[in-house]
């Protein structure tokens, strides 16, 4: 068994430093957002574990409600449109335009 000495395995790793202004601005903004979230969630870390769990579940329920809101609004709009369409079909549709009061006839 021959072992080669002096060989080092190298893997390609992207460096953090970039000369692109947009990437730098995005990294800076991301750092500020992460710092803000850390400060905002700091009081939550002080809460007892049961209270944290209740707060986490409540937040999850609110997020599910917000995610389901567009679908619920679409269902309501669908029924209202169907009722409106049925009401329009049952009444006699006007074949002529309404009288224009500004034009002389």
N, CA, C and O atoms as a GROMACS GRO file, in nm:
protein
  420
    1UNK      N    1   0.083  -0.116   0.000
    1UNK     CA    2   0.000   0.000   0.000
    1UNK      C    3   0.088   0.124   0.000
    1UNK      O    4   0.166   0.146   0.093
    2UNK      N    5   0.078   0.202  -0.102
    2UNK     CA    6   0.162   0.321  -0.106
    2UNK      C    7   0.075   0.444  -0.082
    2UNK      O    8  -0.030   0.462  -0.145
    3UNK      N    9   0.119   0.524   0.008
    3UNK     CA   10   0.048   0.648   0.038
    3UNK      C   11   0.126   0.763  -0.022
    3UNK      O   12   0.248   0.772  -0.009
    4UNK      N   13   0.053   0.850  -0.088
    4UNK     CA   14   0.120   0.968  -0.144
    4UNK      C   15   0.118   1.077  -0.039
    4UNK      O   16   0.014   1.111   0.017
    5UNK      N   17   0.233   1.130  -0.014
    5UNK     CA   18   0.244   1.235   0.086
    5UNK      C   19   0.252   1.370   0.016
    5UNK      O   20   0.307   1.382  -0.093
    6UNK      N   21   0.199   1.468   0.081
    6UNK     CA   22   0.207   1.602   0.028
    6UNK      C   23   0.087   1.641  -0.057
    6UNK      O   24   0.079   1.756  -0.102
    7UNK      N   25  -0.005   1.548  -0.082
    7UNK     CA   26  -0.124   1.582  -0.160
    7UNK      C   27  -0.231   1.641  -0.070
    7UNK      O   28  -0.254   1.592   0.041
    8UNK      N   29  -0.294   1.743  -0.117
    8UNK     CA   30  -0.400   1.808  -0.043
    8UNK      C   31  -0.523   1.814  -0.134
    8UNK      O   32  -0.516   1.862  -0.247
    9UNK      N   33  -0.634   1.764  -0.082
    9UNK     CA   34  -0.757   1.773  -0.160
    9UNK      C   35  -0.810   1.915  -0.153
    9UNK      O   36  -0.818   1.974  -0.045
   10UNK      N   37  -0.845   1.969  -0.266
   10UNK     CA   38  -0.894   2.106  -0.275
   10UNK      C   39  -1.033   2.102  -0.334
   10UNK      O   40  -1.058   2.034  -0.434
   11UNK      N   41  -1.122   2.173  -0.273
   11UNK     CA   42  -1.255   2.184  -0.331
   11UNK      C   43  -1.282   2.330  -0.365
   11UNK      O   44  -1.226   2.421  -0.304
   12UNK      N   45  -1.366   2.349  -0.460
   12UNK     CA   46  -1.397   2.483  -0.506
   12UNK      C   47  -1.496   2.548  -0.411
   12UNK      O   48  -1.607   2.498  -0.391
   13UNK      N   49  -1.457   2.659  -0.353
   13UNK     CA   50  -1.542   2.733  -0.261
   13UNK      C   51  -1.551   2.876  -0.311
   13UNK      O   52  -1.450   2.940  -0.341
   14UNK      N   53  -1.674   2.926  -0.320
   14UNK     CA   54  -1.693   3.063  -0.364
   14UNK      C   55  -1.651   3.159  -0.254
   14UNK      O   56  -1.689   3.140  -0.138
   15UNK      N   57  -1.576   3.256  -0.287
   15UNK     CA   58  -1.531   3.353  -0.186
   15UNK      C   59  -1.644   3.448  -0.153
   15UNK      O   60  -1.733   3.472  -0.235
   16UNK      N   61  -1.642   3.502  -0.034
   16UNK     CA   62  -1.744   3.594   0.010
   16UNK      C   63  -1.726   3.734  -0.050
   16UNK      O   64  -1.822   3.808  -0.066
   17UNK      N   65  -1.604   3.767  -0.080
   17UNK     CA   66  -1.576   3.901  -0.130
   17UNK      C   67  -1.618   3.913  -0.275
   17UNK      O   68  -1.590   3.824  -0.356
   18UNK      N   69  -1.685   4.021  -0.308
   18UNK     CA   70  -1.732   4.044  -0.443
   18UNK      C   71  -1.714   4.191  -0.476
   18UNK      O   72  -1.723   4.278  -0.390
   19UNK      N   73  -1.689   4.216  -0.602
   19UNK     CA   74  -1.673   4.354  -0.646
   19UNK      C   75  -1.802   4.411  -0.703
   19UNK      O   76  -1.808   4.528  -0.742
   20UNK      N   77  -1.906   4.329  -0.707
   20UNK     CA   78  -2.033   4.373  -0.760
   20UNK      C   79  -2.105   4.458  -0.656
   20UNK      O   80  -2.127   4.412  -0.543
   21UNK      N   81  -2.142   4.578  -0.691
   21UNK     CA   82  -2.207   4.670  -0.598
   21UNK      C   83  -2.344   4.618  -0.556
   21UNK      O   84  -2.383   4.634  -0.440
   22UNK      N   85  -2.417   4.558  -0.648
   22UNK     CA   86  -2.550   4.508  -0.616
   22UNK      C   87  -2.542   4.394  -0.514
   22UNK      O   88  -2.621   4.392  -0.420
   23UNK      N   89  -2.449   4.301  -0.531
   23UNK     CA   90  -2.433   4.192  -0.436
   23UNK      C   91  -2.394   4.244  -0.298
   23UNK      O   92  -2.441   4.194  -0.196
   24UNK      N   93  -2.308   4.343  -0.297
   24UNK     CA   94  -2.266   4.403  -0.170
   24UNK      C   95  -2.384   4.468  -0.100
   24UNK      O   96  -2.401   4.453   0.022
   25UNK      N   97  -2.467   4.540  -0.176
   25UNK     CA   98  -2.584   4.604  -0.119
   25UNK      C   99  -2.683   4.500  -0.067
   25UNK      O  100  -2.744   4.519   0.038
   26UNK      N  101  -2.700   4.389  -0.141
   26UNK     CA  102  -2.791   4.283  -0.097
   26UNK      C  103  -2.741   4.218   0.032
   26UNK      O  104  -2.820   4.190   0.122
   27UNK      N  105  -2.611   4.194   0.041
   27UNK     CA  106  -2.554   4.134   0.162
   27UNK      C  107  -2.571   4.229   0.281
   27UNK      O  108  -2.602   4.185   0.392
   28UNK      N  109  -2.550   4.358   0.257
   28UNK     CA  110  -2.565   4.457   0.363
   28UNK      C  111  -2.710   4.463   0.410
   28UNK      O  112  -2.737   4.464   0.530
   29UNK      N  113  -2.804   4.467   0.314
   29UNK     CA  114  -2.946   4.470   0.349
   29UNK      C  115  -2.988   4.343   0.422
   29UNK      O  116  -3.066   4.349   0.517
   30UNK      N  117  -2.937   4.229   0.378
   30UNK     CA  118  -2.968   4.103   0.445
   30UNK      C  119  -2.918   4.102   0.588
   30UNK      O  120  -2.985   4.051   0.678
   31UNK      N  121  -2.799   4.159   0.609
   31UNK     CA  122  -2.746   4.168   0.745
   31UNK      C  123  -2.831   4.256   0.834
   31UNK      O  124  -2.852   4.224   0.951
   32UNK      N  125  -2.880   4.365   0.780
   32UNK     CA  126  -2.965   4.454   0.858
   32UNK      C  127  -3.097   4.386   0.892
   32UNK      O  128  -3.148   4.399   1.003
   33UNK      N  129  -3.153   4.312   0.795
   33UNK     CA  130  -3.279   4.240   0.821
   33UNK      C  131  -3.258   4.134   0.927
   33UNK      O  132  -3.341   4.119   1.017
   34UNK      N  133  -3.149   4.059   0.918
   34UNK     CA  134  -3.121   3.956   1.019
   34UNK      C  135  -3.102   4.017   1.157
   34UNK      O  136  -3.149   3.962   1.257
   35UNK      N  137  -3.034   4.130   1.164
   35UNK     CA  138  -3.014   4.197   1.293
   35UNK      C  139  -3.148   4.246   1.349
   35UNK      O  140  -3.173   4.233   1.468
   36UNK      N  141  -3.232   4.301   1.262
   36UNK     CA  142  -3.364   4.347   1.307
   36UNK      C  143  -3.450   4.234   1.357
   36UNK      O  144  -3.519   4.248   1.458
   37UNK      N  145  -3.447   4.120   1.288
   37UNK     CA  146  -3.525   4.004   1.333
   37UNK      C  147  -3.472   3.952   1.466
   37UNK      O  148  -3.549   3.909   1.552
   38UNK      N  149  -3.342   3.956   1.482
   38UNK     CA  150  -3.284   3.910   1.609
   38UNK      C  151  -3.330   3.998   1.725
   38UNK      O  152  -3.363   3.949   1.832
   39UNK      N  153  -3.330   4.127   1.702
   39UNK     CA  154  -3.374   4.220   1.807
   39UNK      C  155  -3.524   4.204   1.833
   39UNK      O  156  -3.568   4.210   1.948
   40UNK      N  157  -3.603   4.182   1.727
   40UNK     CA  158  -3.747   4.168   1.743
   40UNK      C  159  -3.784   4.038   1.814
   40UNK      O  160  -3.883   4.034   1.888
   41UNK      N  161  -3.708   3.932   1.792
   41UNK     CA  162  -3.740   3.804   1.854
   41UNK      C  163  -3.672   3.783   1.989
   41UNK      O  164  -3.694   3.680   2.053
   42UNK      N  165  -3.592   3.877   2.031
   42UNK     CA  166  -3.525   3.864   2.160
   42UNK      C  167  -3.622   3.849   2.277
   42UNK      O  168  -3.600   3.763   2.362
   43UNK      N  169  -3.730   3.927   2.285
   43UNK     CA  170  -3.825   3.907   2.395
   43UNK      C  171  -3.890   3.768   2.393
   43UNK      O  172  -3.927   3.716   2.498
   44UNK      N  173  -3.902   3.708   2.275
   44UNK     CA  174  -3.961   3.575   2.267
   44UNK      C  175  -3.872   3.470   2.332
   44UNK      O  176  -3.921   3.371   2.385
   45UNK      N  177  -3.741   3.492   2.327
   45UNK     CA  178  -3.648   3.396   2.388
   45UNK      C  179  -3.659   3.397   2.540
   45UNK      O  180  -3.623   3.299   2.605
   46UNK      N  181  -3.708   3.506   2.596
   46UNK     CA  182  -3.719   3.518   2.741
   46UNK      C  183  -3.844   3.446   2.793
   46UNK      O  184  -3.849   3.407   2.909
   47UNK      N  185  -3.945   3.429   2.705
   47UNK     CA  186  -4.070   3.366   2.748
   47UNK      C  187  -4.049   3.220   2.789
   47UNK      O  188  -3.955   3.156   2.743
   48UNK      N  189  -4.136   3.169   2.874
   48UNK     CA  190  -4.130   3.026   2.906
   48UNK      C  191  -4.162   2.943   2.781
   48UNK      O  192  -4.224   2.992   2.687
   49UNK      N  193  -4.118   2.819   2.781
   49UNK     CA  194  -4.132   2.736   2.660
   49UNK      C  195  -4.278   2.713   2.622
   49UNK      O  196  -4.310   2.708   2.503
   50UNK      N  197  -4.368   2.700   2.719
   50UNK     CA  198  -4.510   2.679   2.687
   50UNK      C  199  -4.567   2.802   2.616
   50UNK      O  200  -4.642   2.789   2.520
   51UNK      N  201  -4.532   2.920   2.664
   51UNK     CA  202  -4.580   3.044   2.601
   51UNK      C  203  -4.523   3.059   2.461
   51UNK      O  204  -4.593   3.103   2.369
   52UNK      N  205  -4.396   3.024   2.444
   52UNK     CA  206  -4.336   3.030   2.310
   52UNK      C  207  -4.408   2.936   2.214
   52UNK      O  208  -4.432   2.970   2.098
   53UNK      N  209  -4.443   2.818   2.263
   53UNK     CA  210  -4.513   2.719   2.178
   53UNK      C  211  -4.652   2.771   2.140
   53UNK      O  212  -4.693   2.756   2.025
   54UNK      N  213  -4.724   2.833   2.235
   54UNK     CA  214  -4.856   2.889   2.205
   54UNK      C  215  -4.844   3.002   2.103
   54UNK      O  216  -4.925   3.012   2.011
   55UNK      N  217  -4.743   3.087   2.119
   55UNK     CA  218  -4.722   3.197   2.026
   55UNK      C  219  -4.686   3.145   1.888
   55UNK      O  220  -4.733   3.199   1.788
   56UNK      N  221  -4.603   3.043   1.882
   56UNK     CA  222  -4.564   2.983   1.754
   56UNK      C  223  -4.686   2.923   1.684
   56UNK      O  224  -4.703   2.941   1.563
   57UNK      N  225  -4.772   2.854   1.759
   57UNK     CA  226  -4.893   2.795   1.700
   57UNK      C  227  -4.990   2.903   1.652
   57UNK      O  228  -5.052   2.889   1.546
   58UNK      N  229  -5.003   3.010   1.729
   58UNK     CA  230  -5.091   3.120   1.689
   58UNK      C  231  -5.040   3.186   1.562
   58UNK      O  232  -5.118   3.218   1.473
   59UNK      N  233  -4.910   3.207   1.554
   59UNK     CA  234  -4.850   3.266   1.435
   59UNK      C  235  -4.873   3.176   1.314
   59UNK      O  236  -4.903   3.224   1.205
   60UNK      N  237  -4.858   3.046   1.334
   60UNK     CA  238  -4.879   2.951   1.224
   60UNK      C  239  -5.024   2.956   1.176
   60UNK      O  240  -5.049   2.952   1.056
   61UNK      N  241  -5.120   2.965   1.270
   61UNK     CA  242  -5.260   2.973   1.233
   61UNK      C  243  -5.290   3.101   1.154
   61UNK      O  244  -5.366   3.098   1.058
   62UNK      N  245  -5.230   3.212   1.196
   62UNK     CA  246  -5.250   3.338   1.124
   62UNK      C  247  -5.193   3.328   0.982
   62UNK      O  248  -5.254   3.376   0.887
   63UNK      N  249  -5.077   3.266   0.969
   63UNK     CA  250  -5.017   3.250   0.836
   63UNK      C  251  -5.103   3.161   0.746
   63UNK      O  252  -5.118   3.190   0.628
   64UNK      N  253  -5.159   3.054   0.802
   64UNK     CA  254  -5.248   2.967   0.724
   64UNK      C  255  -5.373   3.043   0.682
   64UNK      O  256  -5.421   3.027   0.570
   65UNK      N  257  -5.425   3.126   0.771
   65UNK     CA  258  -5.545   3.204   0.739
   65UNK      C  259  -5.515   3.304   0.627
   65UNK      O  260  -5.594   3.319   0.535
   66UNK      N  261  -5.402   3.370   0.635
   66UNK     CA  262  -5.365   3.466   0.530
   66UNK      C  263  -5.339   3.396   0.397
   66UNK      O  264  -5.372   3.449   0.291
   67UNK      N  265  -5.282   3.277   0.402
   67UNK     CA  266  -5.256   3.203   0.279
   67UNK      C  267  -5.385   3.154   0.215
   67UNK      O  268  -5.394   3.146   0.092
   68UNK      N  269  -5.486   3.122   0.295
   68UNK     CA  270  -5.612   3.073   0.243
   68UNK      C  271  -5.709   3.182   0.203
   68UNK      O  272  -5.810   3.154   0.139
   69UNK      N  273  -5.680   3.306   0.239
   69UNK     CA  274  -5.771   3.418   0.212
   69UNK      C  275  -5.799   3.439   0.063
   69UNK      O  276  -5.915   3.457   0.028
   70UNK      N  277  -5.700   3.438  -0.025
   70UNK     CA  278  -5.731   3.458  -0.167
   70UNK      C  279  -5.825   3.350  -0.223
   70UNK      O  280  -5.914   3.381  -0.302
   71UNK      N  281  -5.806   3.226  -0.182
   71UNK     CA  282  -5.895   3.119  -0.228
   71UNK      C  283  -6.038   3.139  -0.180
   71UNK      O  284  -6.132   3.118  -0.256
   72UNK      N  285  -6.054   3.179  -0.054
   72UNK     CA  286  -6.187   3.204   0.000
   72UNK      C  287  -6.254   3.322  -0.070
   72UNK      O  288  -6.374   3.317  -0.100
   73UNK      N  289  -6.178   3.427  -0.097
   73UNK     CA  290  -6.234   3.542  -0.169
   73UNK      C  291  -6.274   3.503  -0.311
   73UNK      O  292  -6.374   3.553  -0.363
   74UNK      N  293  -6.197   3.416  -0.374
   74UNK     CA  294  -6.230   3.371  -0.509
   74UNK      C  295  -6.359   3.290  -0.509
   74UNK      O  296  -6.439   3.303  -0.601
   75UNK      N  297  -6.381   3.207  -0.406
   75UNK     CA  298  -6.504   3.129  -0.397
   75UNK      C  299  -6.625   3.221  -0.380
   75UNK      O  300  -6.728   3.201  -0.444
   76UNK      N  301  -6.612   3.322  -0.294
   76UNK     CA  302  -6.721   3.417  -0.272
   76UNK      C  303  -6.750   3.494  -0.401
   76UNK      O  304  -6.865   3.511  -0.438
   77UNK      N  305  -6.645   3.539  -0.467
   77UNK     CA  306  -6.664   3.613  -0.592
   77UNK      C  307  -6.730   3.525  -0.698
   77UNK      O  308  -6.813   3.573  -0.774
   78UNK      N  309  -6.693   3.398  -0.702
   78UNK     CA  310  -6.752   3.305  -0.798
   78UNK      C  311  -6.902   3.291  -0.776
   78UNK      O  312  -6.979   3.295  -0.872
   79UNK      N  313  -6.946   3.275  -0.652
   79UNK     CA  314  -7.090   3.261  -0.625
   79UNK      C  315  -7.164   3.390  -0.654
   79UNK      O  316  -7.276   3.385  -0.706
   80UNK      N  317  -7.105   3.505  -0.623
   80UNK     CA  318  -7.170   3.633  -0.650
   80UNK      C  319  -7.183   3.654  -0.800
   80UNK      O  320  -7.287   3.701  -0.847
   81UNK      N  321  -7.080   3.620  -0.876
   81UNK     CA  322  -7.085   3.637  -1.021
   81UNK      C  323  -7.189   3.544  -1.082
   81UNK      O  324  -7.261   3.583  -1.174
   82UNK      N  325  -7.198   3.420  -1.031
   82UNK     CA  326  -7.299   3.327  -1.082
   82UNK      C  327  -7.440   3.377  -1.053
   82UNK      O  328  -7.528   3.366  -1.138
   83UNK      N  329  -7.463   3.432  -0.933
   83UNK     CA  330  -7.594   3.488  -0.900
   83UNK      C  331  -7.627   3.607  -0.989
   83UNK      O  332  -7.740   3.621  -1.035
   84UNK      N  333  -7.529   3.691  -1.012
   84UNK     CA  334  -7.547   3.810  -1.096
   84UNK      C  335  -7.578   3.768  -1.238
   84UNK      O  336  -7.665   3.827  -1.304
   85UNK      N  337  -7.508   3.666  -1.287
   85UNK     CA  338  -7.530   3.618  -1.422
   85UNK      C  339  -7.669   3.555  -1.435
   85UNK      O  340  -7.736   3.575  -1.536
   86UNK      N  341  -7.712   3.479  -1.334
   86UNK     CA  342  -7.845   3.418  -1.337
   86UNK      C  343  -7.954   3.525  -1.333
   86UNK      O  344  -8.056   3.512  -1.401
   87UNK      N  345  -7.934   3.629  -1.256
   87UNK     CA  346  -8.031   3.738  -1.248
   87UNK      C  347  -8.040   3.810  -1.382
   87UNK      O  348  -8.149   3.851  -1.423
   88UNK      N  349  -7.929   3.827  -1.449
   88UNK     CA  350  -7.927   3.894  -1.579
   88UNK      C  351  -7.995   3.812  -1.686
   88UNK      O  352  -8.057   3.868  -1.776
   89UNK      N  353  -7.984   3.680  -1.679
   89UNK     CA  354  -8.047   3.593  -1.778
   89UNK      C  355  -8.198   3.592  -1.761
   89UNK      O  356  -8.270   3.583  -1.861
   90UNK      N  357  -8.249   3.600  -1.640
   90UNK     CA  358  -8.393   3.591  -1.616
   90UNK      C  359  -8.465   3.719  -1.657
   90UNK      O  360  -8.581   3.714  -1.698
   91UNK      N  361  -8.400   3.832  -1.648
   91UNK     CA  362  -8.466   3.957  -1.686
   91UNK      C  363  -8.444   3.981  -1.836
   91UNK      O  364  -8.347   3.933  -1.894
   92UNK      N  365  -8.534   4.055  -1.894
   92UNK     CA  366  -8.524   4.083  -2.037
   92UNK      C  367  -8.407   4.178  -2.059
   92UNK      O  368  -8.397   4.284  -1.996
   93UNK      N  369  -8.321   4.140  -2.149
   93UNK     CA  370  -8.205   4.223  -2.179
   93UNK      C  371  -8.246   4.334  -2.275
   93UNK      O  372  -8.320   4.311  -2.370
   94UNK      N  373  -8.197   4.451  -2.248
   94UNK     CA  374  -8.227   4.564  -2.335
   94UNK      C  375  -8.148   4.549  -2.464
   94UNK      O  376  -8.026   4.528  -2.463
   95UNK      N  377  -8.219   4.559  -2.577
   95UNK     CA  378  -8.153   4.543  -2.707
   95UNK      C  379  -8.103   4.676  -2.760
   95UNK      O  380  -8.020   4.678  -2.851
   96UNK      N  381  -8.152   4.786  -2.706
   96UNK     CA  382  -8.109   4.916  -2.752
   96UNK      C  383  -8.040   4.990  -2.638
   96UNK      O  384  -8.058   4.959  -2.520
   97UNK      N  385  -7.962   5.085  -2.677
   97UNK     CA  386  -7.892   5.166  -2.578
   97UNK      C  387  -7.991   5.259  -2.510
   97UNK      O  388  -8.092   5.296  -2.570
   98UNK      N  389  -7.964   5.298  -2.387
   98UNK     CA  390  -8.055   5.392  -2.321
   98UNK      C  391  -8.055   5.527  -2.393
   98UNK      O  392  -7.959   5.563  -2.461
   99UNK      N  393  -8.163   5.600  -2.377
   99UNK     CA  394  -8.179   5.729  -2.444
   99UNK      C  395  -8.076   5.827  -2.390
   99UNK      O  396  -8.056   5.840  -2.270
  100UNK      N  397  -8.012   5.894  -2.482
  100UNK     CA  398  -7.913   5.994  -2.446
  100UNK      C  399  -7.984   6.128  -2.437
  100UNK      O  400  -8.040   6.174  -2.537
  101UNK      N  401  -7.983   6.189  -2.324
  101UNK     CA  402  -8.056   6.313  -2.303
  101UNK      C  403  -7.988   6.434  -2.362
  101UNK      O  404  -8.051   6.539  -2.375
  102UNK      N  405  -7.862   6.422  -2.399
  102UNK     CA  406  -7.792   6.538  -2.452
  102UNK      C  407  -7.811   6.555  -2.603
  102UNK      O  408  -7.798   6.666  -2.655
  103UNK      N  409  -7.840   6.449  -2.673
  103UNK     CA  410  -7.856   6.460  -2.817
  103UNK      C  411  -8.001   6.490  -2.851
  103UNK      O  412  -8.093   6.446  -2.782
  104UNK      N  413  -8.018   6.565  -2.956
  104UNK     CA  414  -8.155   6.600  -3.001
  104UNK      C  415  -8.210   6.486  -3.083
  104UNK      O  416  -8.140   6.429  -3.167
  105UNK      N  417  -8.334   6.451  -3.060
  105UNK     CA  418  -8.391   6.343  -3.138
  105UNK      C  419  -8.505   6.388  -3.225
  105UNK      O  420  -8.564   6.308  -3.297
   0.00000   0.00000   0.00000
